[in-house]
Amino acid sequence: MARAVVKRSPKKSPYFTTAASSRVKREHSERAVISCAEGIEAVEVKQTVVTKAKQRKVKSPSCVPFAPTGASEFGLVQEKLAHDPFRLLIATIFLNKTRGKVAIPVLYQLFGKYPTPADLASANTSDIAEMMQCLGLQNTRAKKCVELSRKWLETPPTKGVRYRRLHYPKHKDGSDIKPRETVDEDDSRIAWEAAHLPGIGPYALDSWRIFCRDEMRGLAKDWKGTGASNSDFVPEWKTVLPQDKELRAFLAWMWLKEGYEWNCLNGELKPVRKKILRAIEKDRSLYLNHKGRLKVIKR
């Protein structure tokens, strides 16, 4: 089957709004990430920031050794679960505020013991919490897993049936929709097919939109746009502005594969610089700075 031509997004998507620039340079301190086979492991890298008073070193956000642009995967577990949206959403409960290297082995233990949504829906929360003890917040996470499973069996995400998620992705989005109101495909209001599921926050919705929504809606065979019948089709991932640092790094890599440097704060696109491509070829680490732009870690 011939691969459908995927139309590139405009230089700035209409879904994105430009973030207001700060007049004062703030000190940024975040955990950076490094891609690994089992998930995303946090590491720390330092960056020099110039202030009016003096120079000081601070930790830089989202430093990752990017995979070559010709690679088929970046290294996120969501890529492996893209065709199983239920498991992908369960995975976000494990990964939220937890290192992937720690969370992913426990996640697959859970899938081994409770292989279907029905199995997980009927599970004892205390048994699940015991499995999750090393992750922290085990009681809350276990409860979310069971509640999500039960709701999934009752009302799974369905094409043409959307629900509000208040203030997602932008402030006041969903405020014009009643709490239990459903919105169809032709309604222009902002709503999502998976927003009614318990335990689903911005990180989970971002992950689901990037990796699962196009396939669920029957628009393509996967999140990359494979098999899209419409020549004007734009994959959902091109419209997402996540807050999570791993998802930001992943989308930056996806845009590099398209030949663009992507600003994670406002969605602006610029032709990729040669030094960025050279850095990837030499296995150099990149990071998204406080202005949302890709930078190369100096060695």
Beta strands, then each sheet from edge to edge (+ up, - down):
strand 1: 32-36
strand 2: 39-43
strand 3: 46-50
strand 4: 55-59
strand 5: 63-65
strand 6: 260-262
strand 7: 269-271
strand 8: 285-288
strand 9: 294-296
sheet 1: 1+ 2-
sheet 2: 3+ 4-
sheet 3: 5+ 8- 9+
sheet 4: 6+ 7-
end
